[in-house]
Amino acid sequence: MDGGSIRHDARFLEPLMESGHLPQIVVLGVPSGAESIVPEPDYGFEVRAADYLPGLHEREERFSEAGERFSAHLSFVADEAPALVAARLEGREPVQSSIAGFSNGAVFAHEAALMRPGAFTGAIVMSRGWRPHAEPGEDARHVRFMLSAGLYELGFRITTREAAQTLREAGFDVRYTDYPDGHSRRQTEYALIDGLMALLTEDADGAQAP
């Protein structure tokens, strides 16, 4: 999510594939929307946040359009985008599909994996800072969750740890990691690599996959 940085991410992911530390993967970046043509105060809510945060519209009735924006965004990410990738790969679809995000993007990645579990096998959730919305259900039990936060971002660390504990109590396969940083994009490089290594090279018990 917030995939405008995908070219930067590719610079450290591609060498890991070339060296054999990661299997061959396809990375799809979904950039956040441009600034709205109509000023956001005229909408009555932050447009980008409405795309990423489920339940934003529940604060006030006038936010009802925010709920529509989240649903449309979720449908694009879970349905339309994978179909576009499959068409480009000409029948060589990946056997696993993970979603990753930071901050608001982490909220979306976490909630999308629970709401649309048929689309994902893993979720890399980096510093989520929004209250949980979707309940962990049995139909999402196959999804593996890699959660992380910075030691120096107190609020985000608390909410992310609480989200990890909720998943554990529901019987999900979840791993939580603290990184020595604040609410910074720097930590996402480490968290993304660690998350992909765990999801793609280890089995559910943490052993190296054959």
C-alpha positions as CSV (number, residue, x, y, z in Angstrom):
1,M,0.0,0.0,0.0
2,D,1.1,3.6,-0.6
3,G,3.1,2.0,-3.4
4,G,4.7,5.2,-4.7
5,S,7.9,4.0,-3.1
6,I,7.9,0.7,-5.1
7,R,11.0,1.7,-7.2
8,H,12.9,2.2,-4.0
9,D,11.7,-1.1,-2.5
10,A,12.7,-2.9,-5.7
11,R,16.4,-1.8,-5.2
12,F,16.8,-3.9,-2.1
13,L,14.4,-6.7,-2.9
14,E,15.8,-7.6,-6.3
15,P,19.3,-8.4,-5.0
16,L,17.8,-10.8,-2.5
17,M,16.1,-12.6,-5.3
18,E,19.2,-12.7,-7.4
19,S,21.2,-14.1,-4.5
20,G,18.6,-16.8,-3.8
21,H,17.6,-15.4,-0.4
22,L,14.1,-14.8,-1.6
23,P,12.2,-16.7,-4.3
24,Q,11.2,-14.9,-7.4
25,I,8.3,-12.5,-6.5
26,V,6.2,-9.9,-8.3
27,V,5.9,-6.7,-6.4
28,L,2.8,-4.5,-7.1
29,G,2.7,-1.0,-5.7
30,V,-0.6,0.7,-5.4
31,P,0.1,4.5,-4.9
32,S,-2.2,6.5,-2.7
33,G,-4.4,8.9,-4.6
34,A,-3.4,12.4,-5.7
35,E,-4.8,15.4,-3.8
36,S,-8.4,15.8,-4.5
37,I,-9.7,18.3,-7.0
38,V,-12.3,19.5,-4.6
39,P,-10.7,20.7,-1.3
40,E,-10.9,18.2,1.4
41,P,-12.8,20.5,3.8
42,D,-15.7,20.5,1.2
43,Y,-15.9,16.7,1.6
44,G,-15.8,16.9,5.4
45,F,-13.1,14.2,5.8
46,E,-9.6,13.4,4.8
47,V,-9.9,11.7,1.4
48,R,-6.8,9.5,1.6
49,A,-7.7,8.3,5.1
50,A,-11.1,7.3,3.9
51,D,-9.5,5.0,1.3
52,Y,-7.4,3.3,4.0
53,L,-9.3,3.3,7.3
54,P,-12.4,1.2,7.7
55,G,-15.0,2.6,10.1
56,L,-14.0,6.3,9.5
57,H,-17.5,7.0,8.2
58,E,-19.0,5.7,11.5
59,R,-17.8,8.7,13.4
60,E,-20.5,11.0,11.9
61,E,-23.3,10.4,9.4
62,R,-21.9,13.0,7.1
63,F,-18.9,10.7,6.5
64,S,-21.0,8.1,4.7
65,E,-19.1,8.7,1.5
66,A,-15.9,7.7,3.3
67,G,-17.3,4.2,3.8
68,E,-18.0,3.9,0.0
69,R,-14.4,5.0,-0.7
70,F,-12.9,2.3,1.5
71,S,-15.1,-0.4,0.0
72,A,-14.2,0.6,-3.5
73,H,-10.5,0.7,-2.6
74,L,-10.7,-2.8,-1.1
75,S,-12.4,-4.2,-4.1
76,F,-9.7,-2.7,-6.4
77,V,-6.9,-4.1,-4.3
78,A,-8.4,-7.6,-3.6
79,D,-10.1,-8.2,-7.0
80,E,-9.1,-5.9,-9.8
81,A,-5.4,-5.5,-9.2
82,P,-4.7,-9.3,-8.8
83,A,-6.6,-9.9,-12.0
84,L,-4.5,-7.4,-13.9
85,V,-1.3,-9.1,-12.6
86,A,-2.6,-12.5,-13.6
87,A,-3.3,-11.3,-17.1
88,R,0.3,-9.9,-17.4
89,L,1.8,-13.2,-16.1
90,E,-0.1,-15.2,-18.7
91,G,-1.2,-18.1,-16.5
92,R,1.9,-18.0,-14.2
93,E,0.0,-16.8,-11.2
94,P,1.9,-16.7,-7.9
95,V,1.1,-19.5,-5.4
96,Q,1.1,-17.0,-2.5
97,S,-0.1,-13.4,-2.3
98,S,0.8,-11.1,0.5
99,I,-0.3,-7.6,1.3
100,A,2.0,-5.1,3.1
101,G,1.5,-1.5,4.4
102,F,2.9,1.1,6.8
103,S,0.9,3.4,9.1
104,N,-2.5,3.9,7.5
105,G,-1.4,1.4,4.9
106,A,-0.8,-1.1,7.7
107,V,-4.3,-0.7,8.8
108,F,-5.6,-1.4,5.3
109,A,-3.3,-4.4,4.9
110,H,-4.4,-5.9,8.2
111,E,-8.1,-5.3,7.6
112,A,-8.0,-6.3,4.0
113,A,-6.5,-9.7,4.9
114,L,-9.3,-10.3,7.4
115,M,-12.1,-9.0,5.2
116,R,-11.0,-10.6,1.9
117,P,-9.0,-13.7,3.0
118,G,-9.5,-15.4,-0.3
119,A,-7.2,-12.9,-1.9
120,F,-4.2,-13.2,0.5
121,T,-2.0,-15.7,2.2
122,G,0.0,-13.3,4.2
123,A,0.0,-9.7,5.6
124,I,2.9,-7.5,6.6
125,V,1.6,-4.9,9.0
126,M,4.0,-2.1,9.9
127,S,3.0,0.4,12.6
128,R,-0.8,0.3,12.4
129,G,-2.4,3.1,14.4
130,W,-6.2,2.7,14.0
131,R,-8.6,0.7,16.2
132,P,-9.4,-2.8,14.9
133,H,-12.5,-3.1,12.7
134,A,-12.8,-6.6,11.2
135,E,-13.1,-9.5,13.6
136,P,-10.6,-12.4,12.9
137,G,-12.8,-15.1,11.4
138,E,-12.3,-18.8,10.7
139,D,-12.2,-18.1,6.9
140,A,-9.0,-16.1,7.4
141,R,-7.2,-18.6,9.6
142,H,-4.8,-19.5,6.7
143,V,-3.4,-16.0,6.5
144,R,-0.1,-15.5,8.3
145,F,0.5,-12.1,9.9
146,M,3.8,-10.3,10.4
147,L,3.3,-7.3,12.6
148,S,6.0,-4.8,13.7
149,A,6.5,-1.3,15.1
150,G,9.2,1.0,16.3
151,L,10.3,1.1,19.9
152,Y,10.1,4.9,19.8
153,E,6.6,5.4,18.4
154,L,4.6,4.7,21.5
155,G,1.1,5.0,20.3
156,F,1.6,3.0,17.1
157,R,3.5,0.4,19.0
158,I,0.7,0.0,21.5
159,T,-2.0,-0.4,18.9
160,T,0.1,-2.8,16.8
161,R,1.0,-5.0,19.8
162,E,-2.7,-5.1,20.8
163,A,-3.7,-6.1,17.2
164,A,-1.1,-8.9,17.3
165,Q,-2.4,-10.1,20.7
166,T,-6.0,-10.2,19.3
167,L,-4.8,-12.3,16.4
168,R,-2.9,-14.7,18.8
169,E,-5.9,-15.1,21.0
170,A,-8.0,-16.0,18.0
171,G,-5.5,-18.7,17.1
172,F,-3.9,-17.0,14.1
173,D,-0.3,-17.5,13.0
174,V,1.2,-14.1,13.9
175,R,4.7,-12.8,14.6
176,Y,5.4,-9.4,16.2
177,T,8.8,-7.6,16.0
178,D,10.1,-4.3,17.6
179,Y,12.6,-2.2,15.6
180,P,14.9,0.4,17.1
181,D,13.3,3.4,15.3
182,G,10.4,5.8,15.4
183,H,7.5,6.2,13.0
184,S,9.9,6.1,10.1
185,R,10.0,4.6,6.6
186,R,13.5,3.4,7.5
187,Q,12.1,0.6,9.6
188,T,9.9,-0.6,6.8
189,E,12.9,-1.8,4.8
190,Y,13.8,-4.2,7.6
191,A,10.3,-5.1,8.4
192,L,9.4,-5.8,4.7
193,I,12.5,-8.0,4.2
194,D,12.0,-9.9,7.5
195,G,8.3,-10.3,6.7
196,L,8.9,-11.6,3.2
197,M,11.6,-14.0,4.4
198,A,9.3,-15.4,7.0
199,L,6.3,-15.7,4.7
200,L,8.2,-17.1,1.7
201,T,11.1,-19.1,3.1
202,E,9.7,-20.6,6.4
203,D,6.8,-22.9,7.0
204,A,4.1,-22.0,9.5
205,D,6.2,-23.4,12.4
206,G,9.2,-21.2,11.6
207,A,11.3,-23.9,10.0
208,Q,13.0,-23.3,6.6
209,A,10.7,-24.3,3.8
210,P,12.0,-27.0,1.5
